[in-house]
Amino acid sequence: MKCTWQAGRDAPGDTQYFLYWQNSRDNDAMECELYIKDENGRNTGCRFQNVMIKTEKSYFLVNGSSKDSPIQFYEEYILLYEIEKLMPPSNITVNCDEMKNNCRIQWQRPQISHSNKDKCFKYEINIKYKGDPEGKNKYTFIQEGGNSRMFQRSNTRRKYLLKMRSAGSACFVSSAWGEWSATVEFGNEEIISSSVWILLVIAVATLLVTIITILFCQRAACWKAAFSQIPEPKSSFCGLPDTNPELMERKIQSVTSENEEIILVADVEK
């Protein structure tokens, strides 16, 4: 717990302040053990450790002293639970079912000395997409009591960011919203690995070089220089004299030998 005050407008320069407090009627008044000082060494605040907040009012007294003039004291009765600033929920976890769109959010209530019931708290849950340039909250929930909630993802291929804070809903707990929790990241995000990016770049570069080479060779006619044409063979029948069919005589001779008949056909040039 931390208490602060300001020096009086007309307080002499040597004025010093001292804080006394009584947590309840059953306790004795105690002086501050850890003062907060300004640049002149004057007490302007106090830090209390291991404070037990109760449901009855606590008594505070700030007394001042000076060699030059008397200093007016200040006293007040305060319900500490009404001014308590709650810590955020702890142990926040999110477990998602990869086969479905449901995620289960779980947490533990703030630890305070004067209440140990979940029903005494309410929670604000803010969820947004990771990397959202607008930075706006996609979902906002207010939940009374409990320590878990189901969340249905609208996009299973995105990562989400979640944060929570708490306030009193009933009992003797401050109704003011406390501090936000640390951001919790959950969900899946399809990210192409660096090795895949490198392979894609190499493939695209190779394709571009091939296309440029083909276009250049078509314009420069380098294919003919690289691959010479094979000459076509000349016809072996070119230049032979024409044969006069009238000068040809067909002679057919039949030879019979056992069971086989052989017919010989020959062209004889006269």
TABELKA-V946290 format. One record per residue. SS is DSSP state (2 for helix, 1 for strand, 0 for the rest). PSI is psi in degrees with one decimal (* if undefined). D_FIRST is the distance of its C-alpha to the first C-alpha in whole Angstrom. Layout:
SS:PSI:D_FIRST
SS:PSI:D_FIRST
This chain:
0:144.7:0
1:130.4:4
1:138.6:7
1:157.9:10
0:168.4:14
0:146.6:17
0:149.6:20
0:151.4:23
0:-38.4:26
0:16.6:29
0:136.5:26
0:160.7:29
0:-24.0:28
0:10.4:27
0:134.4:24
1:144.5:21
1:151.1:18
1:137.5:16
1:133.6:13
1:143.9:14
1:154.8:12
1:116.6:14
0:-34.2:12
0:173.2:16
0:-22.7:19
0:-11.3:20
0:155.8:17
0:154.3:18
0:140.3:16
1:145.8:14
1:152.3:14
0:137.4:11
0:-16.9:12
0:91.5:11
1:152.0:12
1:125.4:12
1:153.6:16
0:-170.5:19
0:-17.6:22
0:5.6:24
0:10.8:21
0:138.5:20
1:123.3:16
1:6.2:14
1:174.8:11
1:143.1:8
1:132.1:6
0:138.4:5
0:146.4:7
0:50.2:8
0:130.4:7
0:108.5:10
0:129.2:10
0:174.4:13
0:-9.3:16
0:165.2:16
0:145.9:15
1:148.8:13
1:131.6:14
1:139.2:13
1:124.3:15
1:117.4:16
1:141.9:19
1:156.3:21
1:145.8:24
0:149.4:27
0:-22.8:31
0:-35.6:33
0:157.4:31
0:150.0:29
0:131.4:26
0:130.5:24
0:166.8:21
1:133.8:19
1:153.0:17
1:144.8:16
1:129.7:15
1:135.6:13
0:107.5:13
2:-34.1:9
2:-22.2:11
2:-25.4:13
2:3.5:10
0:136.1:9
0:111.2:10
0:144.5:12
0:157.4:13
0:162.7:16
0:151.2:19
1:166.2:20
1:49.3:23
1:125.4:25
1:151.4:29
1:121.2:32
1:123.3:35
1:143.6:39
0:112.4:42
0:-21.3:44
0:-17.9:47
0:-173.8:46
0:4.1:43
1:140.8:40
1:140.4:37
1:119.4:34
1:129.2:31
1:151.8:28
1:173.6:25
1:141.0:22
0:158.4:20
0:142.3:16
0:110.6:15
1:156.1:13
0:-22.3:13
0:6.7:15
1:133.2:17
0:30.3:20
0:134.4:22
2:-30.1:23
2:-11.6:25
2:-1.8:21
1:153.9:21
1:157.5:23
1:142.3:23
1:126.7:24
1:122.4:27
1:129.4:28
1:135.9:31
1:165.2:33
1:142.2:36
0:136.6:36
0:13.2:37
0:117.0:38
0:-28.5:38
0:-24.2:37
0:19.9:34
0:152.5:34
0:128.4:32
0:-39.6:35
1:140.4:34
1:127.1:31
1:144.9:30
1:120.8:28
1:131.2:28
1:117.5:27
0:-172.4:26
0:176.3:27
0:22.8:27
1:161.0:30
1:145.2:32
1:138.4:35
1:128.7:36
1:117.8:39
0:136.7:40
0:-17.2:43
0:112.7:44
0:-3.2:44
0:16.1:45
0:153.6:41
1:150.1:38
1:154.3:35
1:132.1:31
1:142.1:28
1:155.3:25
1:158.2:23
1:165.7:20
1:161.1:18
1:165.5:18
1:136.5:18
0:-30.3:22
0:-165.6:22
0:-161.7:21
0:68.1:17
0:139.5:16
0:135.2:14
0:-3.3:18
0:141.9:16
0:137.8:17
0:-161.5:15
0:154.4:15
0:149.1:19
0:170.2:20
0:151.4:22
0:135.7:26
1:129.2:28
1:136.3:32
1:167.4:34
1:175.5:38
0:151.7:41
0:124.3:43
0:109.4:46
0:130.2:46
0:126.8:50
0:163.4:49
2:-35.6:50
2:-37.8:54
2:-40.4:55
2:-41.7:54
2:-44.0:56
2:-39.5:59
2:-41.6:59
2:-43.2:59
2:-42.7:62
2:-43.8:64
2:-41.8:64
2:-42.3:65
2:-42.2:68
2:-42.3:69
2:-42.5:69
2:-41.1:71
2:-45.2:73
2:-43.6:74
2:-40.1:74
2:-43.1:77
2:-45.1:79
2:-39.6:79
2:-42.3:80
2:-33.4:83
2:-36.9:84
2:-35.3:84
2:-0.9:86
0:40.0:88
2:-12.1:87
2:-39.5:87
2:-34.2:91
2:-34.3:91
2:-33.7:89
0:98.8:91
0:149.0:95
0:141.2:97
0:126.0:99
0:144.6:103
0:140.7:104
0:144.9:107
0:150.6:111
0:129.5:113
0:-10.2:116
0:0.4:118
0:136.1:118
0:-3.1:122
0:142.3:124
0:146.6:127
0:144.7:127
0:127.8:129
0:118.4:132
2:-22.2:132
2:-20.9:136
2:-3.3:136
1:141.0:134
1:131.3:136
1:128.3:135
1:124.6:136
1:125.3:135
1:125.3:136
1:129.8:136
1:126.3:136
1:124.3:136
1:115.3:135
0:-120.5:135
0:7.1:132
1:133.4:130
1:121.4:132
1:130.5:130
1:121.0:131
1:131.8:131
1:124.7:130
1:145.2:131
1:121.9:131
1:130.2:134
1:123.3:135
0:*:139
